[in-house]
Amino acid sequence: MSKKHVIVKPNARQSSVSITPEGQLLVMVRAPANDGKANQELIAVLAEYFRVPKSRIQLVKGYTSRHKVIELLDEGHLD
């Protein structure tokens, strides 16, 4: 298990994952930030990035914030 700090940018042109100079994950998602759509896409994008099932990623903190903490229950590759 490991926790990661994530910054989410909703309404992006395309979904992507990058790393900030501070070492946080910056995740751009196409979904809008309403009704949990951006959070759902965040989980899907991170699952693909880390090569784990979506069920192995939990949102721990920041449900309504752009600054979130996620927990990986089973790690694939960590870049």
C-alpha positions in Angstrom: 0.0 0.0 0.0 1.2 3.5 -0.7 -0.4 6.9 -0.6 0.0 9.4 -3.4 -0.8 13.1 -3.5 -2.6 14.0 -6.7 -3.7 17.3 -8.3 -6.6 16.9 -10.6 -7.5 19.3 -13.5 -11.0 18.6 -14.8 -12.3 19.6 -18.2 -9.0 18.9 -20.0 -8.8 18.3 -23.7 -7.4 14.9 -23.1 -6.6 12.7 -20.1 -3.0 12.5 -19.0 -0.7 12.0 -16.1 2.5 13.9 -15.3 4.6 14.6 -12.3 5.0 18.1 -10.8 8.4 19.5 -9.7 7.3 18.8 -6.1 6.8 15.1 -6.9 3.0 15.1 -6.9 1.0 13.5 -9.7 -0.8 15.9 -12.0 -3.8 14.2 -13.6 -5.7 15.9 -16.4 -9.2 14.5 -16.9 -11.8 15.2 -19.5 -14.7 14.9 -17.2 -16.3 17.9 -15.5 -16.0 18.3 -11.8 -19.6 17.6 -10.8 -21.5 14.5 -9.6 -18.2 12.7 -9.0 -17.5 12.3 -12.7 -14.0 13.7 -12.4 -13.2 11.4 -9.5 -14.4 8.4 -11.4 -12.3 9.3 -14.4 -9.3 10.0 -12.1 -9.5 6.4 -10.8 -9.8 5.0 -14.3 -6.8 7.1 -15.6 -4.6 6.2 -12.6 -5.6 2.5 -12.9 -4.3 2.5 -16.5 -1.2 4.5 -15.5 -0.2 2.2 -12.7 -1.5 -0.9 -14.5 -3.7 -2.1 -11.7 -7.5 -2.7 -11.5 -9.7 0.3 -10.6 -10.7 -1.6 -7.5 -7.1 -1.3 -6.2 -7.2 2.5 -6.1 -9.1 4.3 -3.3 -9.7 8.0 -2.9 -8.7 8.7 0.7 -9.0 12.5 0.9 -10.2 15.4 -1.2 -13.5 14.2 -2.7 -14.5 17.8 -3.5 -11.0 19.3 -3.9 -8.5 19.4 -6.7 -5.8 18.3 -4.2 -6.5 14.6 -3.4 -4.8 11.7 -1.7 -5.2 8.3 -3.2 -4.1 4.9 -1.9 -2.8 2.1 -4.1 -3.7 -1.2 -2.6 -1.6 -3.2 -5.1 1.2 -1.5 -7.0 2.1 -2.1 -10.6 4.8 0.1 -12.0 5.6 3.4 -10.3 7.3 6.0 -12.5 
